[in-house]
Amino acid sequence: MDDINIHFSREEFVERQQRAREQMTAQELDGVLLFKFEDMYWLTGYDSDGFTIFGCMFLGTDGQLTHLARPADLGNASYSSICEDIRIAPDSQDASRAGQIREMLNSLGMQGKRIGIQVDTMGLTPRLFLEIQAELENWCELIIAPDFIRQLRLIKSPQELTYLRKAGEIMDIVMDKTIDATFSGAYEGDIYATFYDSLFRLGADLPAHIPPLGSGKSALNLRYTSKRKHVLNNDQVTLELGVAYRHYHAASMCVVLTGPDINDRHLKMHETSVIALDAVQSILRPGTTVGEIYDAYRSSLEDNGEKDAVLTVCGYTMGATCPPTWMEQPLIFEGNPLVLEENMSFFTHMILNDRASGRSMAVAEQAIITVDAPEIITHVPRIPIIRD
């Protein structure tokens, strides 16, 4: 690899771009406007969080590849992307982002052409989309593009799998350290500090999602909430943690119980969570549909008396993502027809929240789909985690 600032060979990037162009040709597109960071990273190595303000990339069927970026992102684009055509979109009161996009497209000979635009992304605000629509009306044919690059990214290359495995290796170490920091009297802020300190020291990236961590009532929260508190005796602490390596994410989840008294309800919930995780992992094979994974999860909970705890999602695919979330489609929900293929990766979570009693339990691990049994890349204890 001749560039220390990209994480894949140039040949792999070129092959990815070619596959994307083949998809565009099949959809009779002359080019596509990209606003999703994950797709830009996958196609060129571009590494920046500037998409939160503005950033656009154009991929053409005839070989065009252009970044349109704010001046603040010039350094990142030059440092991390193999794209050589970088255009600057200045910031000013009178600047029109839609006008800057049209100017870029005009220089690439796209007037009158059929141009796709990517809308299923946080990198494109509804306001900017409407402005682009108005700017390009009667100038070219603007088409809402299907999410075909995300679909291409579902099956990971050997190098991507290496990064996923590395993320999993780091995640296991970080989880062990975080569990060790979780006990009666511990401050939640110190538990978080252990998590972040450990992942940075092991060379990982910040996770794209703020990991939910809570005790007591907040242990039932499946999203981050503000305000730290101390862990109590006879408490429960939910740890849903994830790390990234070269932006490729691995996650795991468990609940730590503190003594001296452990409630039998917690133990039963843990037993059911493990049964459900085993059932799900047993069918993580090529040919299984995502909907069938969900069916295995739901049946396991219902057969063990936890019908009320069944959620509408029990996991999702994992790969290279950027804030605000590490979650990507497909989510594992009822009826999802996507068929699993070798070298996909899924995080499957078995979460039981008993809101009537205020108790929570969960086990979750991540796997890579292989031709046979799945390769589990993150691991949590299959016995209750009890910290006196």
Stockholm file with secondary structure:
# STOCKHOLM 1.0

chainA/1-388         MDDINIHFSREEFVERQQRAREQMTAQELDGVLLFKFEDMYWLTGYDSDGFTIFGCMFLGTDGQLTHLARPADLGNASYSSICEDIRIAPDSQDASRAGQIREMLNSLGMQGKRIGIQVDTMGLTPRLFLEIQAELENWCELIIAPDFIRQLRLIKSPQELTYLRKAGEIMDIVMDKTIDATFSGAYEGDIYATFYDSLFRLGADLPAHIPPLGSGKSALNLRYTSKRKHVLNNDQVTLELGVAYRHYHAASMCVVLTGPDINDRHLKMHETSVIALDAVQSILRPGTTVGEIYDAYRSSLEDNGEKDAVLTVCGYTMGATCPPTWMEQPLIFEGNPLVLEENMSFFTHMILNDRASGRSMAVAEQAIITVDAPEIITHVPRIPIIRD
#=GR chainA/1-388 SS CCCTTCSSCHHHHHHHHHHHHHHHHHTTCSEEEECCHHHHHHHHCCCCSGGGTCEEEEEETTSCEEEEECGGGHHHHHHHCCCCEEEECCCCTTCCHHHHHHHHHHHTTCTTSEEEECCSSTTSCHHHHHHHHHHHTTTSEEEECCCHHHHHHTSCCHHHHHHHHHHHHHHHHHHHHHHHTCSTTCBHHHHHHHHHHHHHHTTCBCCSSCCCEEEGGGGGCSSCCSCCCBCCTTCEEEEEEEEEETTEEEEEEEEEEESSCCCHHHHHHHHHHHHHHHHHHHTCSTTCBHHHHHHHHHHHHHHTTCGGGCCSCCEEECCBCCTTCSCEEEECCTTCCCBCCTTCEEEEEEEEEETTTTEEEEEEEEEECCSSSCEECSCCCSSCEEEC
#=GC SS_cons         CCCTTCSSCHHHHHHHHHHHHHHHHHTTCSEEEECCHHHHHHHHCCCCSGGGTCEEEEEETTSCEEEEECGGGHHHHHHHCCCCEEEECCCCTTCCHHHHHHHHHHHTTCTTSEEEECCSSTTSCHHHHHHHHHHHTTTSEEEECCCHHHHHHTSCCHHHHHHHHHHHHHHHHHHHHHHHTCSTTCBHHHHHHHHHHHHHHTTCBCCSSCCCEEEGGGGGCSSCCSCCCBCCTTCEEEEEEEEEETTEEEEEEEEEEESSCCCHHHHHHHHHHHHHHHHHHHTCSTTCBHHHHHHHHHHHHHHTTCGGGCCSCCEEECCBCCTTCSCEEEECCTTCCCBCCTTCEEEEEEEEEETTTTEEEEEEEEEECCSSSCEECSCCCSSCEEEC
//
